[in-house]
Amino acid sequence: MKLPIYMDNHATTPVDPRVVEAMEPYLKDDFGNAASRNHRFGWVAEAAVEKARKQVAALIGASDKEIVFTSGATESNNLAIKGVLEFYKDKGDHIITVATEHKAVLDTCKRLERQSKEKIDELKRLRLMELTGKDVSVDELGTLEIKHELDKDPVLARWLAAVHDGARVTVLRPKKDGLVDLAELEKAITPKTVLVSIMLGNNEIGVVQPVEQIGALCRQKGVLFHCDAVQGAGKVPFDVESAKVDLVSLSAHKLYGPKGVGALYVRRKPRVRVAPQIDGGGHERGMRSGTLNVAGIVGFGKACELAQAELSTEAARTGALRDRLLAGLQKNLDFLVVNGSMEHRLPGNLNVSFSFVEGEALMMAIKDVAVSSGSACTSASLEPSYVLRALGVEEELAHSSIRFGLGRFNTQEEVDYVVDLVTRAVRKLRDMSPLYEMAKEGIDLKSVQWSAH
Amino acid sequence: MAYSEKVIEHYENPKNVGTLDKEDPNVGTGLVGAPACGDVMRLQLKIRDDGVIEDAKFKTFGCGSAIASSSLVSEWVKGKSTEEAVKITNKEIARELALPPVKIHCSVLAEDAIKAAIKDFQEKRAKRLAAGSGEAAAAPDAKTSR
């Protein structure tokens, strides 16, 4: 067994050697630009890209014409959300998403929300200028708005109905187990809703959303459904037809492909449109300009082919390793809390809080094992994981959480080693923890007056 | 995050981990921080009647820097008088451990822990004196039971 052990496969995965092999020619002799239509170098590159497009499409049960290659899932999420909102501007301006989504979705929605507010303020200022006959600054807006009773102004109301930008956003809170409440989702859909964006598998807690039910609901309501399938695709069965999904974001490096390449699936029947967010040479049927990353795309295709061929055996294997890891930890340690549903979960994911032990300190004690923590100390913001907080996990437990991400290359021997190492580290840190001592003495930690700082 | 060698040394071989009898009239207990913030420090000092700290024990829930800060101050206060110990500042702690800016709060907590432990000791003693010397402190002080 080789140290350090990599168990952070939600962050990224190692590139499968078979993928590296497939990519190699395109980094060497076959370096052509896939858009060069006039010579052999271009044809070879284009053929390779088209083969990869079929491989990627096949993984999610799509047609190759529905795949747009991008630089990764962050770009795919941006293109899906901004592209749909822009294209369907006349239909509506409302997005529904969930608090546990990836930041590439949440922050994209936030930007659109800000844009919408700015547009509304702009129209209000214009109206006030008209009413007062003077320039109106942003700072004056608040007072003048009340003075002139803009909320009752019919002209402004007409303007607001006719002109808008960005989006209004509803962020749903998941249930305690991390799953979306379908009844809540249904209630949130309005006639102005154009897009629902909900992920397949969560990157922190591994919870797998009921995408087929979400898709059916969206289809019935005439709302587009975007699914960030980065963590789930290739790990759990996922098919664009059974999920009735309209847009899907994918990333190569989460399924043993290279970094810097991803895709957006855009449904053709019934046709879904996105306004391009990057302008240029009109590649990818105009939806995403920019010279294609041929070697990366070839690797992505190969990675999808392997993931599809090995999905059921690999899911069973990583699932068994994950269960072994959890069982081992539970046998050795008390006060463990698993975060998120165990039933609806990616096979390689385990997110567990080791009560009374701080996550970063624990990671320091197991430095030969690469994992992640929801502890604030590991984030730049000094806030504990927003995903765990959205589930209602208490802050102290969020600080104590560790995410294990098992993958294709982890072994049983590694799992047993990690169980032993984590057990010893947690015991040592608990011996050092005043909270563990208090809990053992039967003191209710919630009854203590803590000095916040 | 990269840690300084001193933080790693204290974290891996922490000094003075443990518990002193909080009912002992010569023991002052300082419990600072909050679980929700991700760090709680408990520093206990055994203080002689002449005011010299003869022993220190700590337990800390927190990151490596918080554990290292506690371990360091538990070493520093030993042999010092309470007057000297309360003068230890977070800046000295942070400098000694080469803490990065995001970890300064760990050193602040350690400074607070010293002050809280000494204050607890002084309050206990004041109560004991008020209750009348000579009399053995019959009932343990409820307020310090944490």
HADDOCK unambig.tbl for C-alpha pairs under 7 A between the chains (distance, minus, plus):
assign (segid A and resid 356 and name CA) (segid B and resid 61 and name CA) 6.59 0.50 0.50
assign (segid A and resid 357 and name CA) (segid B and resid 61 and name CA) 6.07 0.50 0.50
assign (segid A and resid 358 and name CA) (segid B and resid 38 and name CA) 6.57 0.50 0.50
assign (segid A and resid 358 and name CA) (segid B and resid 61 and name CA) 6.23 0.50 0.50
assign (segid A and resid 358 and name CA) (segid B and resid 62 and name CA) 5.07 0.50 0.50
assign (segid A and resid 358 and name CA) (segid B and resid 63 and name CA) 5.85 0.50 0.50
assign (segid A and resid 360 and name CA) (segid B and resid 63 and name CA) 5.37 0.50 0.50
assign (segid A and resid 361 and name CA) (segid B and resid 62 and name CA) 6.64 0.50 0.50
assign (segid A and resid 361 and name CA) (segid B and resid 63 and name CA) 4.34 0.50 0.50
assign (segid A and resid 361 and name CA) (segid B and resid 64 and name CA) 4.88 0.50 0.50
assign (segid A and resid 395 and name CA) (segid B and resid 36 and name CA) 4.85 0.50 0.50
assign (segid A and resid 396 and name CA) (segid B and resid 35 and name CA) 5.13 0.50 0.50
assign (segid A and resid 396 and name CA) (segid B and resid 36 and name CA) 4.48 0.50 0.50
assign (segid A and resid 396 and name CA) (segid B and resid 38 and name CA) 6.16 0.50 0.50
assign (segid A and resid 399 and name CA) (segid B and resid 38 and name CA) 5.74 0.50 0.50
assign (segid A and resid 432 and name CA) (segid B and resid 17 and name CA) 6.27 0.50 0.50
assign (segid A and resid 432 and name CA) (segid B and resid 59 and name CA) 4.85 0.50 0.50
assign (segid A and resid 432 and name CA) (segid B and resid 60 and name CA) 5.86 0.50 0.50
assign (segid A and resid 433 and name CA) (segid B and resid 59 and name CA) 5.22 0.50 0.50
assign (segid A and resid 433 and name CA) (segid B and resid 60 and name CA) 4.93 0.50 0.50
assign (segid A and resid 433 and name CA) (segid B and resid 61 and name CA) 4.81 0.50 0.50
assign (segid A and resid 434 and name CA) (segid B and resid 42 and name CA) 6.45 0.50 0.50
assign (segid A and resid 434 and name CA) (segid B and resid 59 and name CA) 5.09 0.50 0.50
assign (segid A and resid 434 and name CA) (segid B and resid 60 and name CA) 5.80 0.50 0.50
assign (segid A and resid 434 and name CA) (segid B and resid 61 and name CA) 6.44 0.50 0.50
assign (segid A and resid 435 and name CA) (segid B and resid 61 and name CA) 6.85 0.50 0.50
assign (segid A and resid 450 and name CA) (segid B and resid 33 and name CA) 6.37 0.50 0.50
assign (segid A and resid 450 and name CA) (segid B and resid 34 and name CA) 5.14 0.50 0.50
assign (segid A and resid 451 and name CA) (segid B and resid 32 and name CA) 6.03 0.50 0.50
assign (segid A and resid 451 and name CA) (segid B and resid 33 and name CA) 5.37 0.50 0.50
assign (segid A and resid 451 and name CA) (segid B and resid 34 and name CA) 6.01 0.50 0.50
assign (segid A and resid 452 and name CA) (segid B and resid 33 and name CA) 5.93 0.50 0.50
assign (segid A and resid 452 and name CA) (segid B and resid 34 and name CA) 5.72 0.50 0.50
assign (segid A and resid 453 and name CA) (segid B and resid 33 and name CA) 6.49 0.50 0.50
